[in-house]
């Protein structure tokens, strides 16, 4: 006689009412945790059990932890890549590494050894609030949540969890970017720099409004006497690509900024035209952005801006772009010219030529910072 794939028994509740509870036999021969059928008669409980089995909601493995299931989920031989390849869809190595980093840095520390089936919608909501409290960008938070959703969707498909918890994307937050005053900017650049690369990077940002990706992606062939061609940008996980707008632009260089840039190029071990100006540990990758951010925080601290004040004022590397943009506008530089320099224009550009006289007013403003 075949054994039933479930076991029923009656339990008396505090109210005095008796209800049938059930456990299902799992793949490994063990039994699931007890679950109420909500039925008061055995016949009704049996019918409920049959319908429940048909629904496919039974958790086949209840002792699977989030860590054991997710740790290598996006590894080269992991389930995610295998599934994609079966459907004829590949995925980039850098993308997989980013997903694994989200697991390692955010998901495992929070969910860790917890059982998969115990992850609830409320807990995901609390996790989301914790991410937002880390001052991460909205896009990063949503990437982490999407990573969690992919993992739990696979757990649901394999019947390791009964249902998917609600995982909502967070709305875009508009960060307030603070800027330094001109006096603070002068103090920032006043002391000597140990690493000439860091001095040149901050000078470029403060006196040209270039984005960090554009600075890190700057190639030697794009540096000319008195000006730069901004044609490339270094993007995390993608490497060297075009600018954010997809359009090149010309940026005038104040003397001190150009001198700092030339010093970096002179000491660089990589002298080919295609090489990056701000070289890192390896030839084809730029200086680590974390070193750049750290140097910003240290310099701000040195001029009396504490970490608390920095966060409160919304000061970050991108603040240099806001600083320069605001500086030009405040000095009545025509808006079309400001747009052309910082790359904000949405008008169709044909070809931009550099004329020193045309940018004399911009250079005069940039010089005043220093």
C-alpha positions in Angstrom: 0.0 0.0 0.0 1.4 3.4 -1.0 2.0 5.9 1.7 0.2 9.2 1.5 2.6 12.2 0.7 1.2 14.0 3.8 0.2 13.4 7.4 -2.9 14.9 9.0 -3.7 15.4 12.7 -6.2 17.4 14.7 -5.1 20.3 16.9 -7.3 22.1 19.4 -6.9 25.9 19.3 -7.2 28.2 22.3 -10.6 29.2 21.1 -11.7 25.6 21.7 -12.1 24.9 18.0 -10.3 21.9 16.5 -8.5 22.3 13.2 -6.6 19.8 11.1 -2.9 20.4 10.5 -0.8 18.9 7.8 2.9 18.0 7.0 4.1 17.0 3.5 6.7 14.4 2.8 9.7 16.1 1.2 12.1 14.7 -1.5 14.7 13.6 1.1 12.2 11.7 3.1 11.8 14.3 5.9 8.6 16.1 6.7 7.8 19.8 6.1 6.9 22.1 8.9 3.3 21.9 10.2 0.7 24.0 8.3 -2.9 24.6 9.1 -5.5 23.4 6.6 -8.2 25.6 8.2 -10.5 22.6 8.0 -12.5 21.1 10.9 -13.2 17.7 9.4 -10.8 15.1 8.1 -12.6 14.7 4.7 -12.4 18.4 4.1 -8.7 18.4 5.2 -8.0 15.6 2.7 -9.6 17.5 -0.1 -7.6 20.6 0.9 -4.4 18.5 0.8 -5.1 17.2 -2.7 -5.8 20.7 -4.0 -2.7 22.0 -2.4 -0.6 19.2 -4.0 -2.1 20.1 -7.4 -1.2 23.7 -6.9 2.5 22.9 -6.8 3.1 25.1 -3.7 4.8 22.5 -1.6 8.3 23.5 -0.5 10.5 20.5 -1.6 13.5 21.5 0.5 12.8 23.6 3.6 16.3 23.7 5.1 18.0 25.5 2.3 19.6 28.7 3.5 19.9 31.9 1.5 23.7 31.6 1.7 23.9 28.1 0.4 21.5 28.9 -2.5 22.8 32.3 -3.5 26.6 32.4 -2.8 27.7 31.2 -6.2 24.4 31.9 -8.0 26.1 34.2 -10.6 29.4 32.3 -10.8 30.7 31.2 -14.2 29.3 27.7 -13.6 26.3 28.9 -11.6 22.6 28.3 -12.3 22.0 31.8 -13.7 24.5 31.5 -16.5 23.5 27.9 -17.3 19.9 28.9 -17.6 20.7 31.9 -19.9 22.9 29.7 -22.1 20.1 27.1 -22.4 17.8 29.8 -23.7 20.5 31.0 -26.2 21.3 34.1 -24.2 24.7 35.0 -22.9 25.7 37.5 -20.3 28.9 39.6 -19.9 31.6 38.6 -17.5 31.6 42.1 -15.9 27.9 42.0 -15.4 28.2 38.6 -13.6 30.9 40.0 -11.4 28.7 43.0 -10.5 25.9 40.7 -9.5 28.2 38.5 -7.4 29.4 41.7 -5.7 25.9 42.6 -4.8 25.4 39.2 -3.2 28.8 39.4 -1.3 28.5 43.0 -0.1 24.8 43.4 0.6 22.6 40.3 0.4 24.7 37.8 2.3 25.5 40.1 5.2 21.7 40.7 5.6 20.0 37.4 4.8 23.0 35.1 5.5 22.2 31.7 7.1 18.4 32.5 7.1 16.2 29.9 5.6 14.9 30.8 2.1 11.3 30.1 3.0 11.4 32.6 5.9 12.2 35.6 3.8 9.1 37.8 3.9 7.8 40.9 2.1 8.2 42.8 5.3 11.8 41.7 5.7 12.6 42.8 2.1 11.0 46.2 2.8 13.2 46.5 5.9 16.3 45.5 3.9 15.4 48.2 1.3 15.2 50.8 4.0 18.7 49.7 5.3 20.1 50.1 1.8 18.7 53.6 1.5 20.2 54.4 4.9 23.7 53.6 3.4 23.4 56.6 1.2 23.6 54.4 -1.9 22.3 55.8 -5.2 18.7 54.8 -6.2 20.0 52.9 -9.2 22.4 50.9 -7.0 19.6 50.0 -4.6 17.4 48.9 -7.4 20.2 46.8 -8.9 20.6 45.0 -5.5 16.8 44.4 -5.3 16.7 43.1 -8.8 19.5 40.7 -7.9 17.5 39.5 -4.9 14.4 39.0 -7.1 16.3 36.9 -9.7 17.6 34.6 -6.9 14.2 34.2 -5.2 12.4 33.7 -8.5 14.7 30.7 -9.2 14.1 29.4 -5.6 10.4 29.6 -6.3 10.7 27.8 -9.6 12.6 25.0 -7.8 9.9 24.9 -5.1 12.2 25.9 -2.3 9.8 28.7 -1.3 6.0 28.8 -1.4 5.7 32.3 -2.8 7.7 35.2 -3.9 7.9 38.1 -1.5 7.0 41.5 -2.8 10.2 43.3 -4.0 9.4 46.8 -5.2 11.8 49.1 -6.9 12.4 52.4 -5.1 11.5 55.7 -6.7 14.3 57.9 -8.1 15.6 60.2 -5.5 16.9 63.6 -6.6 20.1 64.1 -4.6 20.9 67.6 -3.6 24.5 68.3 -4.8 26.3 70.8 -2.7 29.2 72.9 -3.9 32.2 74.5 -2.3 32.6 78.2 -2.1 35.4 79.7 -4.2 37.4 80.3 -0.9 36.9 76.7 0.1 38.0 75.6 -3.4 41.2 77.7 -3.2 42.0 76.2 0.3 41.3 72.7 -1.2 44.1 73.2 -3.8 46.4 75.2 -1.6 48.5 72.5 0.0 51.0 70.3 -1.9 49.8 66.9 -3.2 51.6 63.6 -2.7 50.1 62.1 -5.9 50.2 64.4 -8.9 47.5 62.3 -10.5 45.0 63.2 -7.8 45.9 66.9 -8.0 45.4 66.9 -11.8 42.1 65.0 -11.5 40.5 67.5 -9.1 41.9 70.5 -11.0 40.3 69.1 -14.2 37.0 68.6 -12.5 37.0 72.1 -10.8 38.2 74.1 -13.8 36.5 72.2 -16.7 33.4 70.6 -15.2 34.4 67.2 -16.7 32.6 64.1 -15.3 34.7 61.6 -13.4 34.2 58.9 -16.1 35.4 61.4 -18.7 38.5 62.2 -16.6 39.3 58.5 -16.0 38.8 57.8 -19.7 40.9 60.6 -21.0 43.5 59.4 -23.5 46.9 61.0 -24.1 46.0 61.8 -27.8 43.1 64.0 -26.6 45.4 66.4 -24.7 46.4 69.5 -26.8 48.1 72.7 -26.0 45.5 74.8 -24.2 42.6 72.5 -24.6 41.2 68.9 -24.4 39.1 66.8 -26.7 36.5 65.0 -24.5 35.7 62.0 -26.6 35.7 59.0 -24.2 34.5 58.0 -20.8 35.4 55.1 -18.5 32.3 53.3 -17.3 32.2 50.7 -14.5 31.8 47.2 -16.0 32.0 48.5 -19.5 35.5 50.1 -19.8 36.2 52.7 -22.4 33.3 54.1 -24.3 31.9 57.3 -25.7 30.8 60.3 -23.6 27.4 60.3 -21.8 25.8 62.3 -24.6 27.6 60.4 -27.3 29.1 63.6 -28.6 32.7 64.9 -28.4 33.4 68.4 -27.1 36.3 70.8 -26.7 37.3 72.0 -23.2 39.7 74.9 -22.6 42.5 74.4 -20.1 43.7 77.0 -17.6 47.5 77.1 -17.3 47.8 75.5 -13.8 45.5 72.6 -14.8 47.4 72.0 -18.0 50.7 72.0 -16.2 49.4 69.5 -13.7 48.1 67.3 -16.5 51.5 67.5 -18.3 53.3 66.4 -15.1 51.2 63.3 -14.9 51.8 62.5 -18.6 55.6 62.9 -18.1 55.8 60.4 -15.2 53.4 57.9 -16.8 55.0 54.5 -17.7 52.6 54.3 -20.7 53.4 56.8 -23.5 51.3 55.6 -26.5 48.6 58.0 -27.8 45.9 55.5 -27.0 47.0 55.1 -23.3 45.0 56.6 -20.5 46.4 59.8 -18.9 45.4 58.7 -15.4 47.0 55.3 -15.3 46.2 52.8 -12.6 47.8 49.5 -11.6 47.4 48.1 -15.1 48.0 49.6 -18.5 44.4 49.4 -19.7 42.6 50.5 -16.6 42.6 54.0 -14.9 43.3 55.0 -11.4 40.8 53.4 -9.0 37.8 55.7 -8.3 37.9 54.8 -4.6 41.3 56.4 -4.4 39.9 59.6 -6.0 36.9 59.7 -3.6 39.2 59.0 -0.6 41.4 61.9 -1.6 38.4 64.2 -1.9 37.2 63.3 1.6 40.7 63.7 3.1 41.2 67.1 1.5 37.7 68.3 2.6 38.6 67.2 6.2 41.9 69.0 6.0 40.1 72.3 5.2 37.7 71.8 8.1 34.7 70.1 6.4 33.9 67.0 8.6 32.3 63.8 7.2 29.0 64.8 8.8 29.1 68.2 7.1 30.2 66.7 3.8 27.2 64.3 3.9 24.8 67.1 5.0 25.9 69.4 2.3 25.8 66.7 -0.4 29.5 67.1 -1.3 30.9 64.5 -3.7 33.2 64.4 -6.7 30.3 65.3 -9.0 30.0 68.5 -7.0 32.9 69.9 -8.9 30.8 69.8 -12.1 28.0 71.7 -10.3 30.6 74.1 -8.9 32.1 75.0 -12.3 28.8 75.2 -14.1 27.4 77.5 -11.4 30.6 79.6 -11.5 30.4 80.2 -15.2 26.7 81.2 -15.0 27.3 83.5 -12.0 30.0 85.3 -14.1 27.4 85.8 -16.9 29.1 83.4 -19.3 26.4 82.9 -22.1 24.4 79.8 -21.4 25.0 78.2 -24.9 28.8 78.5 -24.3 28.4 76.9 -20.8 26.4 74.1 -22.3 29.0 73.5 -25.0 31.8 73.3 -22.5 30.2 71.0 -19.9 28.3 68.9 -22.4 24.8 69.7 -21.3 23.5 70.9 -24.7 20.8 68.9 -26.4 21.1 70.7 -29.7 22.6 68.8 -32.6 26.4 69.4 -32.8 28.3 69.3 -36.1 31.9 70.0 -35.4 33.3 72.2 -32.6 36.6 74.0 -33.1 38.7 75.5 -30.4 39.3 79.2 -30.7 41.4 80.7 -27.8 39.8 84.1 -28.1 36.3 82.6 -27.9 37.0 81.0 -24.6 39.0 83.8 -23.0 36.2 84.7 -20.7 35.9 81.1 -19.5 39.6 80.8 -18.8 39.5 84.0 -16.9 36.8 82.6 -14.6 38.7 79.3 -14.2 41.9 81.1 -13.3 40.1 83.0 -10.5 39.4 79.7 -8.7 43.2 79.1 -8.3 
